[in-house]
């Protein structure tokens, strides 16, 4: 008899937890993280310096590779 009462208590407790979880899920908005919300877009523009008076496509490509290597290693 005590075993049946304990089983009913556990079943009621689990049902209460499920009901509380469903209540919280249905009433709270989901906040998407940076990876799911679309992220951020950055636009860089190469500018000449006194050491390099003309920006060439090789310079831009090298900069892209450096940025890509740094961000990919972080898992961004």
PQR file with spaces between the fields and no chain letter, atoms N, CA, C, O and H, PARSE charges and radii, in Angstrom:
ATOM       1  N    UNK     1       0.819   -1.196    0.000 -0.4000 1.5000
ATOM       2  CA   UNK     1       0.000    0.000    0.000 -0.0000 2.0000
ATOM       3  C    UNK     1       0.860    1.255    0.000  0.5500 1.7000
ATOM       4  O    UNK     1       0.570    2.221   -0.706 -0.5500 1.4000
ATOM       5  N    UNK     2       1.927    1.229    0.804 -0.4000 1.5000
ATOM       6  CA   UNK     2       2.811    2.391    0.865 -0.0000 2.0000
ATOM       7  C    UNK     2       3.528    2.588   -0.459  0.5500 1.7000
ATOM       8  O    UNK     2       3.811    3.715   -0.864 -0.5500 1.4000
ATOM       9  H    UNK     2       2.162    0.444    1.377  0.4000 1.0000
ATOM      10  N    UNK     3       3.820    1.472   -1.133 -0.4000 1.5000
ATOM      11  CA   UNK     3       4.489    1.559   -2.427 -0.0000 2.0000
ATOM      12  C    UNK     3       3.589    2.243   -3.456  0.5500 1.7000
ATOM      13  O    UNK     3       4.054    3.049   -4.262 -0.5500 1.4000
ATOM      14  H    UNK     3       3.590    0.556   -0.804  0.4000 1.0000
ATOM      15  N    UNK     4       2.318    1.920   -3.421 -0.4000 1.5000
ATOM      16  CA   UNK     4       1.377    2.537   -4.363 -0.0000 2.0000
ATOM      17  C    UNK     4       1.233    4.036   -4.079  0.5500 1.7000
ATOM      18  O    UNK     4       1.179    4.845   -5.006 -0.5500 1.4000
ATOM      19  H    UNK     4       1.940    1.266   -2.766  0.4000 1.0000
ATOM      20  N    UNK     5       1.173    4.395   -2.815 -0.4000 1.5000
ATOM      21  CA   UNK     5       1.056    5.808   -2.434 -0.0000 2.0000
ATOM      22  C    UNK     5       2.305    6.578   -2.880  0.5500 1.7000
ATOM      23  O    UNK     5       2.211    7.698   -3.382 -0.5500 1.4000
ATOM      24  H    UNK     5       1.217    3.738   -2.062  0.4000 1.0000
ATOM      25  N    UNK     6       3.474    5.959   -2.689 -0.4000 1.5000
ATOM      26  CA   UNK     6       4.716    6.609   -3.115 -0.0000 2.0000
ATOM      27  C    UNK     6       4.741    6.782   -4.630  0.5500 1.7000
ATOM      28  O    UNK     6       5.155    7.828   -5.128 -0.5500 1.4000
ATOM      29  H    UNK     6       3.551    5.049   -2.282  0.4000 1.0000
ATOM      30  N    UNK     7       4.302    5.764   -5.362 -0.4000 1.5000
ATOM      31  CA   UNK     7       4.265    5.859   -6.824 -0.0000 2.0000
ATOM      32  C    UNK     7       3.317    6.962   -7.280  0.5500 1.7000
ATOM      33  O    UNK     7       3.630    7.697   -8.217 -0.5500 1.4000
ATOM      34  H    UNK     7       3.966    4.914   -4.957  0.4000 1.0000
ATOM      35  N    UNK     8       2.170    7.085   -6.633 -0.4000 1.5000
ATOM      36  CA   UNK     8       1.232    8.152   -6.990 -0.0000 2.0000
ATOM      37  C    UNK     8       1.812    9.530   -6.673  0.5500 1.7000
ATOM      38  O    UNK     8       1.606   10.484   -7.423 -0.5500 1.4000
ATOM      39  H    UNK     8       1.916    6.488   -5.872  0.4000 1.0000
ATOM      40  N    UNK     9       2.537    9.627   -5.559 -0.4000 1.5000
ATOM      41  CA   UNK     9       3.173   10.896   -5.210 -0.0000 2.0000
ATOM      42  C    UNK     9       4.223   11.278   -6.253  0.5500 1.7000
ATOM      43  O    UNK     9       4.274   12.427   -6.693 -0.5500 1.4000
ATOM      44  H    UNK     9       2.704    8.851   -4.950  0.4000 1.0000
ATOM      45  N    UNK    10       5.055   10.321   -6.645 -0.4000 1.5000
ATOM      46  CA   UNK    10       6.090   10.589   -7.655 -0.0000 2.0000
ATOM      47  C    UNK    10       5.439   10.957   -8.980  0.5500 1.7000
ATOM      48  O    UNK    10       5.891   11.887   -9.648 -0.5500 1.4000
ATOM      49  H    UNK    10       5.014    9.388   -6.288  0.4000 1.0000
ATOM      50  N    UNK    11       4.401   10.258   -9.368 -0.4000 1.5000
ATOM      51  CA   UNK    11       3.698   10.563  -10.612 -0.0000 2.0000
ATOM      52  C    UNK    11       3.084   11.960  -10.563  0.5500 1.7000
ATOM      53  O    UNK    11       3.164   12.706  -11.539 -0.5500 1.4000
ATOM      54  H    UNK    11       4.034    9.502   -8.825  0.4000 1.0000
ATOM      55  N    UNK    12       2.479   12.312   -9.447 -0.4000 1.5000
ATOM      56  CA   UNK    12       1.915   13.653   -9.297 -0.0000 2.0000
ATOM      57  C    UNK    12       2.984   14.730   -9.316  0.5500 1.7000
ATOM      58  O    UNK    12       2.782   15.802   -9.887 -0.5500 1.4000
ATOM      59  H    UNK    12       2.414   11.706   -8.654  0.4000 1.0000
ATOM      60  N    UNK    13       4.122   14.449   -8.692 -0.4000 1.5000
ATOM      61  CA   UNK    13       5.228   15.408   -8.675 -0.0000 2.0000
ATOM      62  C    UNK    13       5.767   15.637  -10.083  0.5500 1.7000
ATOM      63  O    UNK    13       6.008   16.777  -10.480 -0.5500 1.4000
ATOM      64  H    UNK    13       4.286   13.578   -8.228  0.4000 1.0000
ATOM      65  N    UNK    14       5.955   14.566  -10.832 -0.4000 1.5000
ATOM      66  CA   UNK    14       6.446   14.679  -12.212 -0.0000 2.0000
ATOM      67  C    UNK    14       5.428   15.414  -13.074  0.5500 1.7000
ATOM      68  O    UNK    14       5.805   16.253  -13.892 -0.5500 1.4000
ATOM      69  H    UNK    14       5.760   13.640  -10.509  0.4000 1.0000
ATOM      70  N    UNK    15       4.152   15.112  -12.904 -0.4000 1.5000
ATOM      71  CA   UNK    15       3.114   15.811  -13.669 -0.0000 2.0000
ATOM      72  C    UNK    15       3.107   17.300  -13.328  0.5500 1.7000
ATOM      73  O    UNK    15       2.910   18.135  -14.210 -0.5500 1.4000
ATOM      74  H    UNK    15       3.846   14.430  -12.239  0.4000 1.0000
ATOM      75  N    UNK    16       3.318   17.635  -12.063 -0.4000 1.5000
ATOM      76  CA   UNK    16       3.399   19.041  -11.664 -0.0000 2.0000
ATOM      77  C    UNK    16       4.591   19.743  -12.292  0.5500 1.7000
ATOM      78  O    UNK    16       4.479   20.886  -12.733 -0.5500 1.4000
ATOM      79  H    UNK    16       3.478   16.956  -11.346  0.4000 1.0000
ATOM      80  N    UNK    17       5.728   19.069  -12.334 -0.4000 1.5000
ATOM      81  CA   UNK    17       6.910   19.648  -12.976 -0.0000 2.0000
ATOM      82  C    UNK    17       6.684   19.871  -14.465  0.5500 1.7000
ATOM      83  O    UNK    17       7.075   20.905  -15.009 -0.5500 1.4000
ATOM      84  H    UNK    17       5.819   18.140  -11.975  0.4000 1.0000
ATOM      85  N    UNK    18       6.058   18.910  -15.120 -0.4000 1.5000
ATOM      86  CA   UNK    18       5.763   19.055  -16.549 -0.0000 2.0000
ATOM      87  C    UNK    18       4.805   20.217  -16.771  0.5500 1.7000
ATOM      88  O    UNK    18       4.999   21.010  -17.692 -0.5500 1.4000
ATOM      89  H    UNK    18       5.741   18.070  -14.678  0.4000 1.0000
ATOM      90  N    UNK    19       3.779   20.326  -15.942 -0.4000 1.5000
ATOM      91  CA   UNK    19       2.814   21.421  -16.078 -0.0000 2.0000
ATOM      92  C    UNK    19       3.487   22.770  -15.848  0.5500 1.7000
ATOM      93  O    UNK    19       3.228   23.724  -16.582 -0.5500 1.4000
ATOM      94  H    UNK    19       3.621   19.682  -15.194  0.4000 1.0000
ATOM      95  N    UNK    20       4.347   22.858  -14.834 -0.4000 1.5000
ATOM      96  CA   UNK    20       5.055   24.114  -14.567 -0.0000 2.0000
ATOM      97  C    UNK    20       5.991   24.467  -15.714  0.5500 1.7000
ATOM      98  O    UNK    20       6.102   25.635  -16.087 -0.5500 1.4000
ATOM      99  H    UNK    20       4.556   22.083  -14.238  0.4000 1.0000
ATOM     100  N    UNK    21       6.662   23.475  -16.275 -0.4000 1.5000
ATOM     101  CA   UNK    21       7.555   23.723  -17.407 -0.0000 2.0000
ATOM     102  C    UNK    21       6.786   24.223  -18.617  0.5500 1.7000
ATOM     103  O    UNK    21       7.216   25.165  -19.282 -0.5500 1.4000
ATOM     104  H    UNK    21       6.573   22.526  -15.972  0.4000 1.0000
ATOM     105  N    UNK    22       5.658   23.603  -18.904 -0.4000 1.5000
ATOM     106  CA   UNK    22       4.838   24.040  -20.040 -0.0000 2.0000
ATOM     107  C    UNK    22       4.311   25.455  -19.827  0.5500 1.7000
ATOM     108  O    UNK    22       4.225   26.233  -20.776 -0.5500 1.4000
ATOM     109  H    UNK    22       5.309   22.838  -18.364  0.4000 1.0000
ATOM     110  N    UNK    23       3.961   25.791  -18.595 -0.4000 1.5000
ATOM     111  CA   UNK    23       3.480   27.137  -18.293 -0.0000 2.0000
ATOM     112  C    UNK    23       4.573   28.170  -18.544  0.5500 1.7000
ATOM     113  O    UNK    23       4.321   29.208  -19.155 -0.5500 1.4000
ATOM     114  H    UNK    23       4.031   25.159  -17.824  0.4000 1.0000
ATOM     115  N    UNK    24       5.779   27.890  -18.075 -0.4000 1.5000
ATOM     116  CA   UNK    24       6.893   28.831  -18.259 -0.0000 2.0000
ATOM     117  C    UNK    24       7.247   28.959  -19.734  0.5500 1.7000
ATOM     118  O    UNK    24       7.473   30.066  -20.222 -0.5500 1.4000
ATOM     119  H    UNK    24       5.984   27.046  -17.578  0.4000 1.0000
ATOM     120  N    UNK    25       7.297   27.848  -20.443 -0.4000 1.5000
ATOM     121  CA   UNK    25       7.643   27.880  -21.865 -0.0000 2.0000
ATOM     122  C    UNK    25       6.617   28.672  -22.661  0.5500 1.7000
ATOM     123  O    UNK    25       6.984   29.429  -23.560 -0.5500 1.4000
ATOM     124  H    UNK    25       7.113   26.948  -20.047  0.4000 1.0000
ATOM     125  N    UNK    26       5.339   28.510  -22.345 -0.4000 1.5000
ATOM     126  CA   UNK    26       4.303   29.189  -23.129 -0.0000 2.0000
ATOM     127  C    UNK    26       4.210   30.676  -22.809  0.5500 1.7000
ATOM     128  O    UNK    26       3.744   31.443  -23.651 -0.5500 1.4000
ATOM     129  H    UNK    26       5.041   27.895  -21.615  0.4000 1.0000
ATOM     130  N    UNK    27       4.633   31.110  -21.630 -0.4000 1.5000
ATOM     131  CA   UNK    27       4.501   32.517  -21.244 -0.0000 2.0000
ATOM     132  C    UNK    27       5.772   33.337  -21.412  0.5500 1.7000
ATOM     133  O    UNK    27       5.728   34.562  -21.293 -0.5500 1.4000
ATOM     134  H    UNK    27       5.011   30.486  -20.946  0.4000 1.0000
ATOM     135  N    UNK    28       6.881   32.708  -21.681 -0.4000 1.5000
ATOM     136  CA   UNK    28       8.144   33.435  -21.793 -0.0000 2.0000
ATOM     137  C    UNK    28       8.601   33.420  -23.249  0.5500 1.7000
ATOM     138  O    UNK    28       8.659   32.364  -23.878 -0.5500 1.4000
ATOM     139  H    UNK    28       6.917   31.713  -21.778  0.4000 1.0000
ATOM     140  N    UNK    29       8.925   34.602  -23.781 -0.4000 1.5000
ATOM     141  CA   UNK    29       9.401   34.694  -25.154 -0.0000 2.0000
ATOM     142  C    UNK    29      10.802   34.106  -25.267  0.5500 1.7000
ATOM     143  O    UNK    29      11.625   34.221  -24.359 -0.5500 1.4000
ATOM     144  H    UNK    29       8.878   35.460  -23.270  0.4000 1.0000
ATOM     145  N    UNK    30      11.045   33.477  -26.402 -0.4000 1.5000
ATOM     146  CA   UNK    30      12.357   32.920  -26.665 -0.0000 2.0000
ATOM     147  C    UNK    30      13.271   34.022  -27.170  0.5500 1.7000
ATOM     148  O    UNK    30      12.939   34.722  -28.127 -0.5500 1.4000
ATOM     149  H    UNK    30      10.377   33.383  -27.140  0.4000 1.0000
ATOM     150  N    UNK    31      14.412   34.175  -26.535 -0.4000 1.5000
ATOM     151  CA   UNK    31      15.386   35.184  -26.950 -0.0000 2.0000
ATOM     152  C    UNK    31      16.477   34.471  -27.747  0.5500 1.7000
ATOM     153  O    UNK    31      17.242   33.672  -27.207 -0.5500 1.4000
ATOM     154  H    UNK    31      14.682   33.606  -25.758  0.4000 1.0000
ATOM     155  N    UNK    32      16.530   34.778  -29.040 -0.4000 1.5000
ATOM     156  CA   UNK    32      17.497   34.123  -29.895 -0.0000 2.0000
ATOM     157  C    UNK    32      18.894   34.665  -29.639  0.5500 1.7000
ATOM     158  O    UNK    32      19.085   35.864  -29.435 -0.5500 1.4000
ATOM     159  H    UNK    32      15.909   35.427  -29.478  0.4000 1.0000
ATOM     160  N    UNK    33      19.855   33.771  -29.654 -0.4000 1.5000
ATOM     161  CA   UNK    33      21.245   34.175  -29.496 -0.0000 2.0000
ATOM     162  C    UNK    33      21.789   34.766  -30.779  0.5500 1.7000
ATOM     163  O    UNK    33      21.103   34.814  -31.799 -0.5500 1.4000
ATOM     164  H    UNK    33      19.700   32.797  -29.820  0.4000 1.0000
ATOM     165  N    UNK    34      23.022   35.212  -30.714 -0.4000 1.5000
ATOM     166  CA   UNK    34      23.657   35.856  -31.854 -0.0000 2.0000
ATOM     167  C    UNK    34      23.755   34.916  -33.048  0.5500 1.7000
ATOM     168  O    UNK    34      23.632   35.356  -34.191 -0.5500 1.4000
ATOM     169  H    UNK    34      23.580   35.173  -29.884  0.4000 1.0000
ATOM     170  N    UNK    35      23.974   33.630  -32.800 -0.4000 1.5000
ATOM     171  CA   UNK    35      24.105   32.688  -33.899 -0.0000 2.0000
ATOM     172  C    UNK    35      22.778   32.421  -34.600  0.5500 1.7000
ATOM     173  O    UNK    35      22.778   32.099  -35.788 -0.5500 1.4000
ATOM     174  H    UNK    35      24.074   33.272  -31.871  0.4000 1.0000
ATOM     175  N    UNK    36      21.655   32.544  -33.912 -0.4000 1.5000
ATOM     176  CA   UNK    36      20.356   32.274  -34.518 -0.0000 2.0000
ATOM     177  C    UNK    36      19.617   33.524  -34.982  0.5500 1.7000
ATOM     178  O    UNK    36      18.727   33.436  -35.827 -0.5500 1.4000
ATOM     179  H    UNK    36      21.655   32.805  -32.947  0.4000 1.0000
ATOM     180  N    UNK    37      19.972   34.671  -34.446 -0.4000 1.5000
ATOM     181  CA   UNK    37      19.245   35.887  -34.801 -0.0000 2.0000
ATOM     182  C    UNK    37      19.800   36.565  -36.042  0.5500 1.7000
ATOM     183  O    UNK    37      19.274   37.599  -36.453 -0.5500 1.4000
ATOM     184  H    UNK    37      20.696   34.742  -33.759  0.4000 1.0000
ATOM     185  N    UNK    38      20.816   36.033  -36.635 -0.4000 1.5000
ATOM     186  CA   UNK    38      21.332   36.612  -37.871 -0.0000 2.0000
ATOM     187  C    UNK    38      22.694   37.241  -37.717  0.5500 1.7000
ATOM     188  O    UNK    38      23.356   37.531  -38.713 -0.5500 1.4000
ATOM     189  H    UNK    38      21.244   35.193  -36.300  0.4000 1.0000
ATOM     190  N    UNK    39      23.122   37.456  -36.510 -0.4000 1.5000
ATOM     191  CA   UNK    39      24.462   37.965  -36.291 -0.0000 2.0000
ATOM     192  C    UNK    39      24.632   39.422  -36.629  0.5500 1.7000
ATOM     193  O    UNK    39      23.669   40.187  -36.677 -0.5500 1.4000
ATOM     194  H    UNK    39      22.584   37.220  -35.700  0.4000 1.0000
ATOM     195  N    UNK    40      25.873   39.793  -36.863 -0.4000 1.5000
ATOM     196  CA   UNK    40      26.245   41.171  -37.139 -0.0000 2.0000
ATOM     197  C    UNK    40      27.063   41.210  -38.410  0.5500 1.7000
ATOM     198  O    UNK    40      27.858   40.309  -38.678 -0.5500 1.4000
ATOM     199  H    UNK    40      26.656   39.171  -36.824  0.4000 1.0000
ATOM     200  N    UNK    41      26.869   42.234  -39.176 -0.4000 1.5000
ATOM     201  CA   UNK    41      27.625   42.395  -40.413 -0.0000 2.0000
ATOM     202  C    UNK    41      28.543   43.601  -40.269  0.5500 1.7000
ATOM     203  O    UNK    41      28.101   44.694  -39.912 -0.5500 1.4000
ATOM     204  H    UNK    41      26.223   42.966  -38.959  0.4000 1.0000
ATOM     205  N    UNK    42      29.812   43.393  -40.546 -0.4000 1.5000
ATOM     206  CA   UNK    42      30.797   44.469  -40.491 -0.0000 2.0000
ATOM     207  C    UNK    42      31.317   44.724  -41.896  0.5500 1.7000
ATOM     208  O    UNK    42      31.579   43.783  -42.645 -0.5500 1.4000
ATOM     209  H    UNK    42      30.171   42.506  -40.836  0.4000 1.0000
ATOM     210  N    UNK    43      31.467   45.980  -42.250 -0.4000 1.5000
ATOM     211  CA   UNK    43      32.007   46.345  -43.557 -0.0000 2.0000
ATOM     212  C    UNK    43      33.290   47.128  -43.324  0.5500 1.7000
ATOM     213  O    UNK    43      33.274   48.194  -42.708 -0.5500 1.4000
ATOM     214  H    UNK    43      31.254   46.744  -41.641  0.4000 1.0000
ATOM     215  N    UNK    44      34.396   46.593  -43.818 -0.4000 1.5000
ATOM     216  CA   UNK    44      35.693   47.243  -43.673 -0.0000 2.0000
ATOM     217  C    UNK    44      36.089   47.862  -45.007  0.5500 1.7000
ATOM     218  O    UNK    44      35.741   47.359  -46.075 -0.5500 1.4000
ATOM     219  H    UNK    44      34.408   45.727  -44.318  0.4000 1.0000
ATOM     220  N    UNK    45      36.815   48.950  -44.919 -0.4000 1.5000
ATOM     221  CA   UNK    45      37.291   49.632  -46.117 -0.0000 2.0000
ATOM     222  C    UNK    45      38.790   49.878  -45.949  0.5500 1.7000
ATOM     223  O    UNK    45      39.231   50.437  -44.944 -0.5500 1.4000
ATOM     224  H    UNK    45      37.098   49.359  -44.052  0.4000 1.0000
ATOM     225  N    UNK    46      39.566   49.452  -46.950 -0.4000 1.5000
ATOM     226  CA   UNK    46      41.008   49.653  -46.893 -0.0000 2.0000
ATOM     227  C    UNK    46      41.364   51.106  -47.173  0.5500 1.7000
ATOM     228  O    UNK    46      40.836   51.718  -48.102 -0.5500 1.4000
ATOM     229  H    UNK    46      39.208   48.998  -47.766  0.4000 1.0000
ATOM     230  N    UNK    47      42.258   51.649  -46.367 -0.4000 1.5000
ATOM     231  CA   UNK    47      42.703   53.032  -46.563 -0.0000 2.0000
ATOM     232  C    UNK    47      44.221   53.055  -46.685  0.5500 1.7000
ATOM     233  O    UNK    47      44.909   52.303  -45.994 -0.5500 1.4000
ATOM     234  H    UNK    47      42.687   51.152  -45.612  0.4000 1.0000
ATOM     235  N    UNK    48      44.748   53.909  -47.556 -0.4000 1.5000
ATOM     236  CA   UNK    48      46.205   53.985  -47.718 -0.0000 2.0000
ATOM     237  C    UNK    48      46.878   54.568  -46.479  0.5500 1.7000
ATOM     238  O    UNK    48      46.285   55.347  -45.733 -0.5500 1.4000
ATOM     239  H    UNK    48      44.190   54.520  -48.117  0.4000 1.0000
ATOM     240  N    UNK    49      48.120   54.172  -46.283 -0.4000 1.5000
ATOM     241  CA   UNK    49      48.941   54.686  -45.186 -0.0000 2.0000
ATOM     242  C    UNK    49      50.218   55.268  -45.783  0.5500 1.7000
ATOM     243  O    UNK    49      50.493   55.053  -46.964 -0.5500 1.4000
ATOM     244  H    UNK    49      48.602   53.539  -46.889  0.4000 1.0000
ATOM     245  N    UNK    50      50.999   55.996  -45.000 -0.4000 1.5000
ATOM     246  CA   UNK    50      52.267   56.522  -45.532 -0.0000 2.0000
ATOM     247  C    UNK    50      53.220   55.408  -45.997  0.5500 1.7000
ATOM     248  O    UNK    50      53.976   55.605  -46.948 -0.5500 1.4000
ATOM     249  H    UNK    50      50.776   56.171  -44.041  0.4000 1.0000
ATOM     250  N    UNK    51      53.188   54.229  -45.327 -0.4000 1.5000
ATOM     251  CA   UNK    51      54.054   53.121  -45.726 -0.0000 2.0000
ATOM     252  C    UNK    51      53.526   52.417  -46.973  0.5500 1.7000
ATOM     253  O    UNK    51      54.300   51.860  -47.751 -0.5500 1.4000
ATOM     254  H    UNK    51      52.573   54.069  -44.555  0.4000 1.0000
ATOM     255  N    UNK    52      52.218   52.442  -47.159 -0.4000 1.5000
ATOM     256  CA   UNK    52      51.580   51.768  -48.294 -0.0000 2.0000
ATOM     257  C    UNK    52      50.596   52.754  -48.923  0.5500 1.7000
ATOM     258  O    UNK    52      49.412   52.729  -48.587 -0.5500 1.4000
ATOM     259  H    UNK    52      51.589   52.894  -46.527  0.4000 1.0000
ATOM     260  N    UNK    53      51.063   53.630  -49.838 -0.4000 1.5000
ATOM     261  CA   UNK    53      50.212   54.705  -50.343 -0.0000 2.0000
ATOM     262  C    UNK    53      49.064   54.243  -51.244  0.5500 1.7000
ATOM     263  O    UNK    53      48.149   55.020  -51.516 -0.5500 1.4000
ATOM     264  H    UNK    53      52.025   53.651  -50.110  0.4000 1.0000
ATOM     265  N    UNK    54      49.098   53.001  -51.706 -0.4000 1.5000
ATOM     266  CA   UNK    54      48.037   52.513  -52.587 -0.0000 2.0000
ATOM     267  C    UNK    54      47.529   51.169  -52.075  0.5500 1.7000
ATOM     268  O    UNK    54      48.315   50.253  -51.833 -0.5500 1.4000
ATOM     269  H    UNK    54      49.841   52.369  -51.485  0.4000 1.0000
ATOM     270  N    UNK    55      46.226   51.057  -51.913 -0.4000 1.5000
ATOM     271  CA   UNK    55      45.619   49.809  -51.449 -0.0000 2.0000
ATOM     272  C    UNK    55      45.386   48.924  -52.665  0.5500 1.7000
ATOM     273  O    UNK    55      44.712   49.316  -53.617 -0.5500 1.4000
ATOM     274  H    UNK    55      45.588   51.801  -52.109  0.4000 1.0000
ATOM     275  N    UNK    56      45.957   47.725  -52.615 -0.4000 1.5000
ATOM     276  CA   UNK    56      45.822   46.794  -53.734 -0.0000 2.0000
ATOM     277  C    UNK    56      44.953   45.616  -53.314  0.5500 1.7000
ATOM     278  O    UNK    56      44.724   45.383  -52.128 -0.5500 1.4000
ATOM     279  H    UNK    56      46.504   47.407  -51.841  0.4000 1.0000
ATOM     280  N    UNK    57      44.476   44.881  -54.309 -0.4000 1.5000
ATOM     281  CA   UNK    57      43.581   43.756  -54.016 -0.0000 2.0000
ATOM     282  C    UNK    57      44.287   42.678  -53.197  0.5500 1.7000
ATOM     283  O    UNK    57      43.643   41.993  -52.402 -0.5500 1.4000
ATOM     284  H    UNK    57      44.662   45.070  -55.273  0.4000 1.0000
ATOM     285  N    UNK    58      45.594   42.515  -53.376 -0.4000 1.5000
ATOM     286  CA   UNK    58      46.329   41.532  -52.567 -0.0000 2.0000
ATOM     287  C    UNK    58      46.297   41.905  -51.083  0.5500 1.7000
ATOM     288  O    UNK    58      46.199   41.035  -50.218 -0.5500 1.4000
ATOM     289  H    UNK    58      46.117   43.072  -54.022  0.4000 1.0000
ATOM     290  N    UNK    59      46.381   43.197  -50.803 -0.4000 1.5000
ATOM     291  CA   UNK    59      46.317   43.660  -49.414 -0.0000 2.0000
ATOM     292  C    UNK    59      44.957   43.345  -48.800  0.5500 1.7000
ATOM     293  O    UNK    59      44.869   42.909  -47.652 -0.5500 1.4000
ATOM     294  H    UNK    59      46.462   43.903  -51.506  0.4000 1.0000
ATOM     295  N    UNK    60      43.906   43.567  -49.571 -0.4000 1.5000
ATOM     296  CA   UNK    60      42.546   43.286  -49.092 -0.0000 2.0000
ATOM     297  C    UNK    60      42.367   41.786  -48.866  0.5500 1.7000
ATOM     298  O    UNK    60      41.822   41.373  -47.843 -0.5500 1.4000
ATOM     299  H    UNK    60      43.978   43.921  -50.504  0.4000 1.0000
ATOM     300  N    UNK    61      42.819   40.977  -49.810 -0.4000 1.5000
ATOM     301  CA   UNK    61      42.688   39.521  -49.676 -0.0000 2.0000
ATOM     302  C    UNK    61      43.454   39.010  -48.456  0.5500 1.7000
ATOM     303  O    UNK    61      42.967   38.137  -47.738 -0.5500 1.4000
ATOM     304  H    UNK    61      43.262   41.312  -50.642  0.4000 1.0000
ATOM     305  N    UNK    62      44.639   39.546  -48.224 -0.4000 1.5000
ATOM     306  CA   UNK    62      45.433   39.138  -47.069 -0.0000 2.0000
ATOM     307  C    UNK    62      44.719   39.536  -45.771  0.5500 1.7000
ATOM     308  O    UNK    62      44.712   38.775  -44.803 -0.5500 1.4000
ATOM     309  H    UNK    62      45.035   40.255  -48.807  0.4000 1.0000
ATOM     310  N    UNK    63      44.126   40.720  -45.759 -0.4000 1.5000
ATOM     311  CA   UNK    63      43.377   41.163  -44.574 -0.0000 2.0000
ATOM     312  C    UNK    63      42.171   40.270  -44.323  0.5500 1.7000
ATOM     313  O    UNK    63      41.871   39.930  -43.179 -0.5500 1.4000
ATOM     314  H    UNK    63      44.132   41.338  -46.545  0.4000 1.0000
ATOM     315  N    UNK    64      41.484   39.891  -45.389 -0.4000 1.5000
ATOM     316  CA   UNK    64      40.322   38.999  -45.255 -0.0000 2.0000
ATOM     317  C    UNK    64      40.750   37.662  -44.661  0.5500 1.7000
ATOM     318  O    UNK    64      40.078   37.135  -43.775 -0.5500 1.4000
ATOM     319  H    UNK    64      41.728   40.167  -46.319  0.4000 1.0000
ATOM     320  N    UNK    65      41.852   37.116  -45.137 -0.4000 1.5000
ATOM     321  CA   UNK    65      42.332   35.835  -44.619 -0.0000 2.0000
ATOM     322  C    UNK    65      42.725   35.931  -43.143  0.5500 1.7000
ATOM     323  O    UNK    65      42.447   35.021  -42.363 -0.5500 1.4000
ATOM     324  H    UNK    65      42.398   37.544  -45.857  0.4000 1.0000
ATOM     325  N    UNK    66      43.367   37.031  -42.768 -0.4000 1.5000
ATOM     326  CA   UNK    66      43.766   37.206  -41.366 -0.0000 2.0000
ATOM     327  C    UNK    66      42.532   37.282  -40.468  0.5500 1.7000
ATOM     328  O    UNK    66      42.482   36.634  -39.422 -0.5500 1.4000
ATOM     329  H    UNK    66      43.593   37.771  -43.402  0.4000 1.0000
ATOM     330  N    UNK    67      41.545   38.067  -40.872 -0.4000 1.5000
ATOM     331  CA   UNK    67      40.318   38.198  -40.072 -0.0000 2.0000
ATOM     332  C    UNK    67      39.584   36.868  -40.005  0.5500 1.7000
ATOM     333  O    UNK    67      39.097   36.480  -38.943 -0.5500 1.4000
ATOM     334  H    UNK    67      41.586   38.593  -41.722  0.4000 1.0000
ATOM     335  N    UNK    68      39.500   36.168  -41.128 -0.4000 1.5000
ATOM     336  CA   UNK    68      38.810   34.875  -41.165 -0.0000 2.0000
ATOM     337  C    UNK    68      39.511   33.858  -40.262  0.5500 1.7000
ATOM     338  O    UNK    68      38.850   33.121  -39.531 -0.5500 1.4000
ATOM     339  H    UNK    68      39.896   36.484  -41.991  0.4000 1.0000
ATOM     340  N    UNK    69      40.839   33.815  -40.309 -0.4000 1.5000
ATOM     341  CA   UNK    69      41.576   32.878  -39.450 -0.0000 2.0000
ATOM     342  C    UNK    69      41.349   33.185  -37.975  0.5500 1.7000
ATOM     343  O    UNK    69      41.197   32.269  -37.166 -0.5500 1.4000
ATOM     344  H    UNK    69      41.376   34.413  -40.903  0.4000 1.0000
ATOM     345  N    UNK    70      41.326   34.449  -37.626 -0.4000 1.5000
ATOM     346  CA   UNK    70      41.139   34.823  -36.220 -0.0000 2.0000
ATOM     347  C    UNK    70      39.728   34.512  -35.736  0.5500 1.7000
ATOM     348  O    UNK    70      39.553   34.020  -34.621 -0.5500 1.4000
ATOM     349  H    UNK    70      41.450   35.192  -38.282  0.4000 1.0000
ATOM     350  N    UNK    71      38.731   34.791  -36.551 -0.4000 1.5000
ATOM     351  CA   UNK    71      37.356   34.542  -36.103 -0.0000 2.0000
ATOM     352  C    UNK    71      37.007   33.063  -36.153  0.5500 1.7000
ATOM     353  O    UNK    71      36.298   32.575  -35.272 -0.5500 1.4000
ATOM     354  H    UNK    71      38.873   35.191  -37.456  0.4000 1.0000
ATOM     355  N    UNK    72      37.480   32.338  -37.152 -0.4000 1.5000
ATOM     356  CA   UNK    72      37.174   30.911  -37.233 -0.0000 2.0000
ATOM     357  C    UNK    72      37.830   30.129  -36.103  0.5500 1.7000
ATOM     358  O    UNK    72      37.280   29.128  -35.645 -0.5500 1.4000
ATOM     359  H    UNK    72      38.055   32.734  -37.868  0.4000 1.0000
ATOM     360  N    UNK    73      38.993   30.570  -35.652 -0.4000 1.5000
ATOM     361  CA   UNK    73      39.652   29.856  -34.556 -0.0000 2.0000
ATOM     362  C    UNK    73      38.898   30.032  -33.244  0.5500 1.7000
ATOM     363  O    UNK    73      39.019   29.203  -32.342 -0.5500 1.4000
ATOM     364  H    UNK    73      39.440   31.384  -36.024  0.4000 1.0000
ATOM     365  N    UNK    74      38.116   31.111  -33.133 -0.4000 1.5000
ATOM     366  CA   UNK    74      37.320   31.352  -31.927 -0.0000 2.0000
ATOM     367  C    UNK    74      35.945   30.704  -32.008  0.5500 1.7000
ATOM     368  O    UNK    74      35.211   30.678  -31.020 -0.5500 1.4000
ATOM     369  H    UNK    74      38.017   31.784  -33.866  0.4000 1.0000
ATOM     370  N    UNK    75      35.591   30.179  -33.182 -0.4000 1.5000
ATOM     371  CA   UNK    75      34.283   29.565  -33.350 -0.0000 2.0000
ATOM     372  C    UNK    75      33.174   30.566  -33.565  0.5500 1.7000
ATOM     373  O    UNK    75      32.010   30.276  -33.287 -0.5500 1.4000
ATOM     374  H    UNK    75      36.187   30.200  -33.985  0.4000 1.0000
ATOM     375  N    UNK    76      33.522   31.745  -34.058 -0.4000 1.5000
ATOM     376  CA   UNK    76      32.529   32.803  -34.277 -0.0000 2.0000
ATOM     377  C    UNK    76      31.899   32.623  -35.633  0.5500 1.7000
ATOM     378  O    UNK    76      31.033   33.408  -36.020 -0.5500 1.4000
ATOM     379  H    UNK    76      34.468   31.980  -34.283  0.4000 1.0000
